[in-house]
Amino acid sequence: QVHLVESGGGLVQPGGSLRLSCAASGSIFSIDDMGWYRQAPGKERELVARITTGGNINYADSVKGRFTISRDDAKNTVYLQMNSLKPEDTAAYYCNARKLRKLYTNTWYDNYWGQGTQVTVSS
């Protein structure tokens, strides 16, 4: 089992910045990638950014150039630096970790989630 704890959310004005942190503990070996998702009221949860153990990164188009995902392996922590925040970035942000599983020809991911941290962008 992987335990994820997020921190760093809060209220910020448009154009401001926040940094989210996600500390992983437990069975963190063989984690293949970690990422951040967000969910606004009445909307589906969406991927914001993901980073693999190999260092590959992908972002949602809506955050490219504004958000940066990074990780500190020594601290088992992943960060999401959010700059130039917009009101539409308001959402609950969730940390995610995935482990790729294989059985014969079948592959799937085990997903682990944090409890979420609220980000509100408002003047």
N, C-alpha and C positions, 0 to 999 in steps of 0.2 A: 504494500500500500504506500502511496505517495501522499504526503501532507503538504498542502500549499497555503501560505499565508500572505495575503496582499496588504499593502499599506501605501499611504501617500495620496489618497484621494482628498477631495475637498471642494470648496467653492473658490472660483477664480473668475476674474473679469475677462471679457473677450480680448484676445491678443496676449493673454498671460500664458504662463507655463506651469506645469506640474510634472513631477517625476513619481511614477509608480514603481513599487518594488514587490517582488514575489520571491519569498524564501521557501525553498523546497527541503523537505526532510523525509526520513523513512527510507523506503526502497528506491532510492534515486538512481541506482545503477541501471543501466540499459534504458534510461530515458532517451528517446530519439529526438524529440524536439520539445520546445516550450513556446508558448505564445500568449497573446492577450486577445481576448474577445470583449465585446461590449454589447449591452442590450439596453435600448431605450424603451420607455413605456409604450406598450402597444406594438412593438416591433420585435422581429426575430433577432436572436443572438447572431452577431456577425464577427468574422475574424478581423482583427485590427493589424496584427503583426505576428510573425512567427520566426523563430531562429532555431536551426538544427544544431546537433552536436558538431557537425562539420562546418558550421559557420554560415551556412546558407540562410538568407533572410528574404522574406517577402512581406509586403505591406498591402493593405487595402488601398485602392486608388484614392480614396477620400482623405487619406492621411499622409500620402507620399510627400516628402519634402518638409513635413512638419513634425512627424513623430520619428523617434529612433529607438529601436529595440537593441539591447545589449545584454551581456551576461558576464557574471563573475563566477568562474567555476570554483574558485577557492572558497567562496561563500555560498555556493549553490543557490545563487540568486540571479534573477532576471529582472531587468529594468525596462521601463518604457518612459522615455523622455518625451514629453508632449509640449510643443511650442506653438505659438500662434493659434491658441485655442479658439474655437468658434462655439456659438451656442448649440449648434448641431452635434457637437462632440459630447454633449451632456448625456450621460448613461451610467449604468453600473458596469464597471470593468472587472472582468474575471480572468484570472491566471489559469492557464491550461498546460498540462504536461501529457505527452503521449508516449506509449511504448508500442512498438510494432510487434505483433505476435504472428507466428507462422505455425501452421499445422498441415502437413502434407502440402497440398496446393492452395490452401486457403490462407489468406493474410487479413489481418484486421488490426485496429489500434485499440488498446486500452486507454481510456481517457480519465484524467484526474483533474478535479476543479477546486479552485479556492472558493472562499465564501463571498468574494466580490467586494469592491470598494467603489463608493459613489463619487463621480466627477460631475460637478455642476458648473457650467460656464454661463454666467449671467452678470449683467451690470446692475 
